């Protein structure tokens, strides 16, 4: 048994603590159930938009890891209501967190959420960089 | 510089040979360009459907790695034309390959395609299982 088997074997309880995706077993390891496929598709739909990918990327690449909503309209060239709409979809999908402080909301990527999706897509083992 | 930096640093030509995603730099390492975001969103849209995720999973988990189209309608409970429609989207997105032999087409997951998407989503290093 490889380390990857130890992590992903559905017959054990050795799933990583970071596992927040619908299923932690890579989708090419065993056929996805209908329910898992629906949950994973929902998360991927939240990701599958160019503006949301750019917002996620800008937030994730930002030094300090947290970005004010007021600093996100400029880089994507869209209005505050449109940006807020996309941010809400990312928050609802569990991909970013939102912290309201005073007038503005501050957003940060929830790192394990992206890593859990990556782990589901590939049978390869994820190791810290 | 970590190994991951060596793999992903956009300033070098050390991108892995398997890199077929729109960008090989993790989206949280540096902000995605508009063009890269559009290409990545297109691939994720192809993935973001429960039936396509199940088809991809069934094909990927199949012993031998190749599945006849005739064996895919039963597991997902859909008609042959509907299954063919979804398979075409996965082929067009570069996620599975199609090999017509005689009456039937045979499908196989292109492993590096999923791994490239996973690498873009996470800053962690992917290692063989």
Boltz contact constraints between the chains, C-beta under 6 A:
constraints:
  - contact:
      token1: [A, 2]
      token2: [B, 129]
      max_distance: 6.0
  - contact:
      token1: [A, 4]
      token2: [B, 129]
      max_distance: 6.0
  - contact:
      token1: [A, 27]
      token2: [B, 57]
      max_distance: 6.0
  - contact:
      token1: [A, 28]
      token2: [B, 60]
      max_distance: 6.0
  - contact:
      token1: [A, 28]
      token2: [B, 61]
      max_distance: 6.0
  - contact:
      token1: [A, 28]
      token2: [B, 109]
      max_distance: 6.0
  - contact:
      token1: [A, 30]
      token2: [B, 61]
      max_distance: 6.0
  - contact:
      token1: [A, 31]
      token2: [B, 57]
      max_distance: 6.0
  - contact:
      token1: [A, 31]
      token2: [B, 58]
      max_distance: 6.0
  - contact:
      token1: [A, 31]
      token2: [B, 61]
      max_distance: 6.0
  - contact:
      token1: [A, 32]
      token2: [B, 53]
      max_distance: 6.0
  - contact:
      token1: [A, 32]
      token2: [B, 54]
      max_distance: 6.0
  - contact:
      token1: [A, 32]
      token2: [B, 57]
      max_distance: 6.0
  - contact:
      token1: [A, 37]
      token2: [B, 50]
      max_distance: 6.0
  - contact:
      token1: [A, 37]
      token2: [B, 53]
      max_distance: 6.0
  - contact:
      token1: [A, 37]
      token2: [B, 54]
      max_distance: 6.0
  - contact:
      token1: [A, 38]
      token2: [B, 50]
      max_distance: 6.0
  - contact:
      token1: [A, 40]
      token2: [B, 53]
      max_distance: 6.0
  - contact:
      token1: [A, 41]
      token2: [B, 48]
      max_distance: 6.0
  - contact:
      token1: [A, 41]
      token2: [B, 49]
      max_distance: 6.0
  - contact:
      token1: [A, 41]
      token2: [B, 50]
      max_distance: 6.0
  - contact:
      token1: [A, 41]
      token2: [B, 53]
      max_distance: 6.0
  - contact:
      token1: [A, 44]
      token2: [B, 44]
      max_distance: 6.0
  - contact:
      token1: [A, 44]
      token2: [B, 47]
      max_distance: 6.0
  - contact:
      token1: [A, 44]
      token2: [B, 48]
      max_distance: 6.0
  - contact:
      token1: [A, 45]
      token2: [B, 48]
      max_distance: 6.0
  - contact:
      token1: [A, 47]
      token2: [B, 44]
      max_distance: 6.0
  - contact:
      token1: [A, 48]
      token2: [B, 41]
      max_distance: 6.0
  - contact:
      token1: [A, 48]
      token2: [B, 44]
      max_distance: 6.0
  - contact:
      token1: [A, 48]
      token2: [B, 45]
      max_distance: 6.0
  - contact:
      token1: [A, 48]
      token2: [B, 48]
      max_distance: 6.0
  - contact:
      token1: [A, 49]
      token2: [B, 41]
      max_distance: 6.0
  - contact:
      token1: [A, 50]
      token2: [B, 37]
      max_distance: 6.0
  - contact:
      token1: [A, 50]
      token2: [B, 38]
      max_distance: 6.0
  - contact:
      token1: [A, 50]
      token2: [B, 41]
      max_distance: 6.0
  - contact:
      token1: [A, 53]
      token2: [B, 32]
      max_distance: 6.0
  - contact:
      token1: [A, 53]
      token2: [B, 37]
      max_distance: 6.0
  - contact:
      token1: [A, 53]
      token2: [B, 40]
      max_distance: 6.0
  - contact:
      token1: [A, 53]
      token2: [B, 41]
      max_distance: 6.0
  - contact:
      token1: [A, 54]
      token2: [B, 32]
      max_distance: 6.0
  - contact:
      token1: [A, 54]
      token2: [B, 37]
      max_distance: 6.0
  - contact:
      token1: [A, 57]
      token2: [B, 27]
      max_distance: 6.0
  - contact:
      token1: [A, 57]
      token2: [B, 31]
      max_distance: 6.0
  - contact:
      token1: [A, 57]
      token2: [B, 32]
      max_distance: 6.0
  - contact:
      token1: [A, 58]
      token2: [B, 31]
      max_distance: 6.0
  - contact:
      token1: [A, 60]
      token2: [B, 28]
      max_distance: 6.0
  - contact:
      token1: [A, 61]
      token2: [B, 28]
      max_distance: 6.0
  - contact:
      token1: [A, 61]
      token2: [B, 30]
      max_distance: 6.0
  - contact:
      token1: [A, 61]
      token2: [B, 31]
      max_distance: 6.0
  - contact:
      token1: [A, 109]
      token2: [B, 28]
      max_distance: 6.0
  - contact:
      token1: [A, 114]
      token2: [B, 121]
      max_distance: 6.0
  - contact:
      token1: [A, 114]
      token2: [B, 122]
      max_distance: 6.0
  - contact:
      token1: [A, 115]
      token2: [B, 122]
      max_distance: 6.0
  - contact:
      token1: [A, 117]
      token2: [B, 121]
      max_distance: 6.0
  - contact:
      token1: [A, 118]
      token2: [B, 118]
      max_distance: 6.0
  - contact:
      token1: [A, 118]
      token2: [B, 121]
      max_distance: 6.0
  - contact:
      token1: [A, 118]
      token2: [B, 122]
      max_distance: 6.0
  - contact:
      token1: [A, 121]
      token2: [B, 114]
      max_distance: 6.0
  - contact:
      token1: [A, 121]
      token2: [B, 117]
      max_distance: 6.0
  - contact:
      token1: [A, 121]
      token2: [B, 118]
      max_distance: 6.0
  - contact:
      token1: [A, 122]
      token2: [B, 114]
      max_distance: 6.0
  - contact:
      token1: [A, 122]
      token2: [B, 115]
      max_distance: 6.0
  - contact:
      token1: [A, 122]
      token2: [B, 118]
      max_distance: 6.0
  - contact:
      token1: [A, 123]
      token2: [B, 129]
      max_distance: 6.0
  - contact:
      token1: [A, 124]
      token2: [B, 126]
      max_distance: 6.0
  - contact:
      token1: [A, 124]
      token2: [B, 129]
      max_distance: 6.0
  - contact:
      token1: [A, 125]
      token2: [B, 127]
      max_distance: 6.0
  - contact:
      token1: [A, 125]
      token2: [B, 129]
      max_distance: 6.0
  - contact:
      token1: [A, 126]
      token2: [B, 124]
      max_distance: 6.0
  - contact:
      token1: [A, 127]
      token2: [B, 125]
      max_distance: 6.0
  - contact:
      token1: [A, 127]
      token2: [B, 127]
      max_distance: 6.0
  - contact:
      token1: [A, 129]
      token2: [B, 2]
      max_distance: 6.0
  - contact:
      token1: [A, 129]
      token2: [B, 4]
      max_distance: 6.0
  - contact:
      token1: [A, 129]
      token2: [B, 123]
      max_distance: 6.0
  - contact:
      token1: [A, 129]
      token2: [B, 124]
      max_distance: 6.0
  - contact:
      token1: [A, 129]
      token2: [B, 125]
      max_distance: 6.0
